Amino acid sequence: MRMKPRLGTVILLLSMVCGTASARTGVIDIADYKGRYDTRDMTPFVYTLLESLPADKPVKLVFPQGTYHFRPEFAAGKYHCITNHDNGYRHFAFPLTGRRNIEIDGGGAEFIFHGRIIPFLIEDSHGVTLRNFTVDWEVPFTLETKVTAADAETQRVEIEIPDEFGHAVENGKLIMRAEGWEERIPGENIVFDPGTMATAYRSDDYYIPKPDNFDIRVTPTAPGRYELHPRFVRALPPVGTILTFKGVFTQNRHSPAIHATASSGVLVEDVTIHHCGGMGLIAEKTDNVTVRRLQVILRKGSPRMITTTADATHFCNCRGTVLIEECVFENMLDDATNVHGSYVRVTGITAPDQVIARINHPQQAGYEFAGKGDEIDVVDAETLLAKTTLRVKKSERINAHYIRLTFTAPVEGRLTVGDGLENMSWYPELIFRNNVVRNNRARSILVSTPRKVVVEGNTFSSMMSAILFEGDMDHWYESGAVRDVTIRNNRFLDGTYGGADFPTIFINPHQKKEVPGHPYERNITIEDNLFRTFNEQLLRAKSVGGLIFRDNTIELSEKYKPYNDLPTIDIRSSQQVVIENNRYKKPGKISIVRK
């Protein structure tokens, strides 16, 4: 079903555009249509232009340099499911559905979005290129407040809110309110340091936990100034820091900048994202994605501290190659990238060759787990280890949370209710090289794929672990034990400063039961890297078979005060571990614990 805008009068615009565009292929210069569009809202023009073009013909749309605004009122829309986001009725500025070989070249233009709209939808398309433009929102999806006073005795905090952050107070509660939407807050929150432009040192101390973060009394004291009485985890945020809010979990990821699904051959190049209400790029069930010189960065001169309200990039059940290179990712409220598959859980056996499985992840309702011909591993829920392999004959969606899978062979004796299922046909190789990750909440990268992984030439500095390997079947349901990982020639600079005891590199599968001699992760090499650290622990690993840590340089940093005394390397329940030829440029020596 074709998406339609909500304005009947755009038919007139369609007639104006079709006369020229439908007869043309190749390059379409938007400058040729000057006088036929309104830069204050380009949405109806873009929709009608795309509708006039044949979907199967190569085409390049080139924008003249300038500033263009996009609003949701007249945008194409539909009920839309987005993995790791919040589902619902969504509007799209560039609905690229069923397209073949289309390129959007912004020509250096700025695309400014308003309200809850998704800039780019790439759906059931091949050969889509996005390049040479900037994405930003007129009003952000966050509330960023300056702490002007803090009294630990009374648990009182005074804040100041700049005008550009839409808000109101109703019945003693603070509300984020902007163009066509509102969000109750505080919800999820974190503190930034305007001196470092990063999440604050020991920022975990200043978190407002549940249930307090849903119900905080607010008292206005002056225009744009308010008094709060929250309960923080360990301490009140220092005066001068930036206390930020993004609303309630499962309600605050609605407008990623780019959503690619069921597509192939996607290229995002020379694009800048200053802000969005979700992930910068989220790709699912997509083959071969290249991300080159994507900058998720703060706008110069802006008072904002936050870019994306979730990951900069995220890849769920993709395949082929995911290449991310020469990018800068900063000030996100989650990771720079996360590459993983998904576990679903068997809830019933309905025929000799058939099961019903549940999609358990809270933000994957409606997710397309498998298709005909896919290879499925049956996974023990306790050990996360594969028991057997089946092949899909038929996949049917029952509803948003349940699917029916019919296999080419009987399932009796091969699986039981409660087992996990993992789609082995949809994992990509990952190349993550020559990128910069800094100043963000959470990790730099998460890696969960059995295909080849190369992480090289990057600079990492995040408040949690720089690299995390983690499979679980009880929280995020992210699958993909690694089998071939090389981490080399990277710089790890002063990370893990958030206050929790995270190592720089963390190998941490969530197994409820380990099986001696059968590790979850395999073949991870960490070599020729620079670790500059104020905290001690560089590597913590468990359930790994084949782990090499060699030829690395470790330097002492005094940027932050150490807050733990953990061993440099902590290895547990692992085999074939090699630690050699590492240079330790600080007093003492590398401390190693093996259990």
QUIHU-V364077 format. One line per field, one symbol per residue. phi: phi as a letter, one per 30 degrees, with the letter a starting at -180 (. if undefined). psi: psi as a letter, one per 20 degrees, with the letter a starting at -180 (. if undefined). burial: 1 if it has 24 or more other C-alpha atoms within 12 Angstrom, else 0. A space follows every 10 residues. Layout:
phi = ???
psi = ???
burial = ???
This chain:
phi = .ddbdcbddd eddeddddec ddccbidccd ddcejcbcdd adedddeddd ddcddccdab cccdelcbcb bdecddaadb cbeibcdldb cbdbdccicb hcbccdiidc cccbidbceb ccbhbbicbb aiaccacdbd cbccbcdcab bddchcbcbb cdddcdaacb hicdbdbbdi abbdbdidba cccddcibed ehdedcdcdd dedcbcdbbd caeibbccbd cdebadddej dcccbbidei bcbbbddbcc bhbaicbcbh cccdaacldd bbbbhbchcc bbhdccbddd idddcccddb ddbabchcai bccbbhcbbb idcaddabca cbdccdcacc aecbbcbcdc edbbeiddda bejdccddcd ddcicdcabb bdcabbddad cbbccccdbd ceicabejdc bbdddbbcdb cbbhccbaic dicdbcbbad ddbbbbiccc abdcedbbca cabbbdhcck ddbabbcbhc ccchdhcdjc dcddcbcbdd ddbcceibdd cbhccbbhcc ccbcdddcbb bbhbcjbbbb hcccbdccdb ddbbbcdebb cbhbbhcbba hccccaejbd cbcbb
psi = ppqqrkohii hghghhghhg hhiqrcpooh hijpiiroii nighggghgh hipphjppqp pppqpappqp qigjqqrrpp poqkaprapq qpgnnnpkqo mppooikjqp opqpanqogp poplqplppp qlrpprqgpr krooqpoiqp ohgilpppqp oqhioprrpp kjqppppbnj rqpqrgbpqq pqoigikrqq plhhhjqorq jhiinpppop hrpjqqpqmr oqghqqqqpi rooqqjappj ijnimqgpop qlaqlppopl qpohqrlbqg pppqlppnpp opkponqqpp iqiqipeqib qgqpoolrac popoqkrpoq krjbrgqpor apprppiqoi rhkqrpqpoh pikjpjpngr rpiqpppppp hgijqphrpr pphppppgah iqqpppriqq ipiirrpiqq ppoiimqrqp ooqkrppqjq qbrfqppnpi rpppoqjrpp nriaqgpppo qqkifikprm pqinppoqkr ooolaljiir mprgpoomqm phpqopimqg qqmppoqkqp ooqhrgphpp qqlpomppoq kqppqpqkgr pqjrlqqgpo pqlqqlppoq kqpnmrqbrp pppp.
burial = 0011100001 0011001100 1000000111 0010011010 1111111111 1111101111 1111001111 1111111001 1111111101 1111111111 1111111111 1111111111 1111111111 1111111111 1111111111 0000111111 1101111110 0011111110 1111111111 1111001111 1111111100 0011111110 0001111111 1100111110 1111111111 1111111111 1111111111 1111111111 1111111111 1111111100 0001111111 1111111111 1111111111 1111111111 1111111110 0011111111 1111111111 1001111111 1011110111 1101110001 1111111000 1001111111 1111111111 1111111111 1111111111 1111111111 1111111111 1111011111 1111111111 1111111111 1111111111 1001000011 1111111111 1111111111 1111111111 0111110001 0100010111 1111101110 0111000001 01000
